[in-house]
Amino acid sequence: MRTVIRNCKLYFGGKIVENCFLVIDAPLISDFGVDHSSRLAHDVELDAKGRLLLPGLIDPHVHLRDQQLSYKEDFWSGTASAVLGGVTSVIDMPNNVPPTATPSDLVERMRLAKDRILANVGFTCKPSADHSLNSELVKCGAMAFKMFAYEHMDRGELDLSFVEGVLESLSRLDRILMLHCNVKTRFSEVLELVRNKRAFKLCKIEKELAERVLAVAKKYGSRIHICHVTCPRTVELANGYKGLVRVTLEVAIHHLFLDYSALDSLGPMAHVDPPLRSRSTARRLLDMLKRRMIDAVASDHAPHAVFEKEGEDPKPGFPNLQLMTPLLMTQVKRGRLDLGLVVDRASAKPAQVFGLRGRGAIVKGYYADLIEVDLKRKLKVRSEILMSKAKYTPFEGMTLAGVPVRTYVNGVCVNDDYSIVGRGGEGVVLTPG
């Protein structure tokens, strides 16, 4: 299938170039440039109506659920949320039921996803200190490994012998350890810390856990990716290790644009792990992103059933995938973020970090993972518009600008006029390289 997109704007060489075209020979980009109205052979010709054509976002931190948690989310609803949000590739976390921890678990998860995903999906696994098990997981296609620090702690102390075994193994396999360096906190505990102005204690824990793992990683030359960083001191610490350790960081979209005042207005619907921080902390994280001290922006899409967000011990997390592009482009329109930064840290850099060759940029021969963004179109955020099974959002009521009105995955249009037209199976299971 040969598709020609005409009358689009492209971001190229640090500026927006108008009156452009792009040719897709599915699944790849075969040509693009300034349109001189010459005839281009095609099966389908589309008019972008002057909209901005960008590489699709790559989200390195998503919980797609499915299997025994399909009542929260499944592969179709999660990736439908992604493509409506301008996200064409995601990396799925392993804390599912069953957890993605053995080769058979991983192969089964890939099998179930294959014909149902609208976006490309890479799968992470829980790591082991057993090198042979990690090696088998890599052979089966593990994108990376994810360690939840709190699962390997006793009385506040991290099991460094386990960490050392994992990092020694993964360094031999040249695979990333994604690090969740936070402790679990109940909603009531977060409220108490915030009201007593003691929330800084959680930042201190995040930094200390990151420092312990980075010190071991330095010994083995390991690759570390710190998930959903929330504290400026952790960012400074990790940047100080660059050159000594192959370390990268991501920040979640809600830690940039929300703060813990949302806990008063939204209650448990704003409860997330790690918790929201202060307004000044959110501003500092945004500044660090602008200074390129943070490598990627993530959704940490973590849907739960509404009833699980209620009661005495509500589950942490909320669905974010569908709002990724509008949230970022709203900040571009307001002058708080540069378009080049968004393209780099939400597309190009995540592709580089996780070895997704041929994705994350508009280049001849790259996969046609693209979004047409209407900068004039506004989106009123309401829970009922979400494709996710989790019908709630801490961004409820906000008006955003910059809607991805078309999304192409591997050259196939799966979102047209902000409506799902894909059937599932347009996305592929990703493996590094």
Secondary structure, DSSP 4 states (H G I P E B T S, - for coil): -EEEEEEEEEEETTEEEEEEEEEEETTEEEEEEE--------SEEEE-TTPEEEEPEEEEEE---BTTBTTT--HHHHHHHHHHTTEEEEEE-S-SSS-S-SHHHHHHHHHHHHTT-SSEEEEEE---S-HHHHHHHHHTT--EEEEEGGGGEETTEE-HHHHHHHHHHHHHHT-EEEEE------HHHHHHHHHTT-THHHHHHHHHHHHHHHHHHHHHT-EEEE-S---HHHHHHHHHHBTTBEEEEEEEHHHHH--TTHHHHHGGGG--SSPP--HHHHHHHHHHHHTT-S-EEE--B----GGGGSSSSPPP----GGGHHHHHHHHHHTTSS-HHHHHIIIIIHHHHHTT-TT-SS--TTSB--EEEEEEEEEEE--GGG-SSS----TTTT-EEEEEEEEEEETTEEEEESSSB---S-SS-EE---
